[in-house]
Every structure is written in C-alpha cells, then in structure tokens.
Amino acid sequence: GAVVSQHPSRVICKSGTSVKIECRSLDFQATTMFWYRQFPKQSLMLMATSNEGSKATYEQGVEKDKFLINHASLTLSTLTVTSAHPEDSSFYICSARTTGGDTDTQYFGPGTRLTVL
Amino acid sequence: GQNIDQPTEMTATEGAIVQINCTYQTSGFNGLFWYQQHAGEAPTFLSYNVLDGLEEKGRFSSFLSRSKGYSYLLLKELQMKDSASYLCAVWDSNYQLIWGAGTKLIIKP
C-alpha cells in the first residue's frame, strides 16, 4: 500500500522554541494532506486540512498562527508548532489522501511524538 | 450532529472470530474506513467500503449497509498481535473523516 513518512518520529524541545514536522507521501501524489493530534487514550482530532499550493483550513479551536502548515508540493506538507509550550506535548499524525483509478483512501504517517519541557 | 458509535472494549480468545460493529450518522457519506491502531503508534489502514456488501481481505472482512448506517469489521483466526484498537471512520459529504472513539480489542490465549 501507499506509504506516508513523518520526520522526526520523536522530538523533545524546550518551552518557547519552534518545532517543524515533515510529512511526505513516498509513492503517490497527495491531493490533500491532513494533520491530526492525538491525546493519550483518545481518538484522533483533526487540526487542519491542506491542499497543495493553497492555505490550510483549520478546525475550530486550532490556532493557525501557532500551528503553521505549509503544503509546498504534492508530496510534502510541514507542520510547525511555534513557541511550543508543555500543553502542546502530544502525538501529531499526518495523513495523505490519494485519489484516482481504484484508489481513493487516506493513509497515515507513523506519527511524531512531541514533548515540550 | 455527526456521530459514530462503536463498542469501547471487546475481549476474544486466540483462534476465535470477533465482530466489531460501527453505526454512523453523518452529513453525507463518501465511504467508511476501518483502521487498526496499536498503542503508541499511528493508525494503519485496514479497509474502505463505499458500496454495500462484504469485502474480504485475508483474515479481515468489512461489511457495509448504507441504508442502515452500519458497518462491521470481522476478524477471523485471531492472533495475539491483533490486540489493538480498531477505529471506524466515515468520510462525510466534504470528505472529512469523522472518527469513532475506537474499540479496544483484547485477545486472550
């Protein structure tokens, strides 16, 4: 199946610093990429939807100036957590939607565990 | 509002069969997904149903009835590694994934 990668897989940073997370679709072009956040023992919460070359659409309650999303190409999207604080510590997961032919589904990256000290 | 219901937890025996149900009420429907998620890991894709009926993939099968807003995931010949959470998710009319809370499946020897 299609592969989506994320980098880094794990990051620890100090409060007030910014962290960038990359999401890449390795063997397909993603029309749309999604960023999710997951707290322990909870389901995934959609943060934003990004389409290549256009601004991301943020879900209600998600600060767009704090969680910057750049969808530079059909295979790369980045999420930057700016001025991170301990409450931003979470598991961030991206997914990419592929369409065309018989395939129309959404594949997930392995996730990035962010710990803010 | 949009709602997806699935049992919180299920227990089954190694080698047996288990069926995890999912019912949904969403604004529009463009397909239903089942994902498997092991603790501490991202979800992995299991199945996608957009038409009514049963789709079989090895030990896993997924069924959909759009008129009833109902799906199930059937796992056969259970193995210990199948212990995980199983997430049901629906693509609504805007292709937004609406998530169920997940079913934690515990496999006992």
Contacts between the chains, C-beta under 8 A, distances in Angstrom:
chain1	res1	chain2	res2	distance
A	1	B	45	6.4
A	32	B	95	7.6
A	34	B	97	7.4
A	42	B	101	7.8
A	43	B	87	6.8
A	43	B	99	4.7
A	43	B	100	7.0
A	43	B	101	5.0
A	43	B	102	5.7
A	44	B	43	7.3
A	44	B	87	7.8
A	44	B	99	5.6
A	46	B	96	7.1
A	46	B	97	6.9
A	49	B	96	7.6
A	91	B	40	7.9
A	91	B	42	7.9
A	93	B	42	4.8
A	93	B	43	7.6
A	97	B	95	7.3
A	104	B	31	7.4
A	104	B	48	7.6
A	105	B	33	7.2
A	105	B	45	6.4
A	105	B	48	4.9
A	106	B	33	7.0
A	106	B	45	7.6
A	106	B	97	6.5
A	107	B	45	5.8
A	108	B	35	7.5
A	108	B	42	4.7
A	108	B	43	5.1
A	108	B	44	6.9
A	108	B	45	7.2
A	109	B	42	6.2
A	110	B	41	7.0
A	110	B	42	5.1
A	111	B	41	6.8
A	111	B	42	4.0
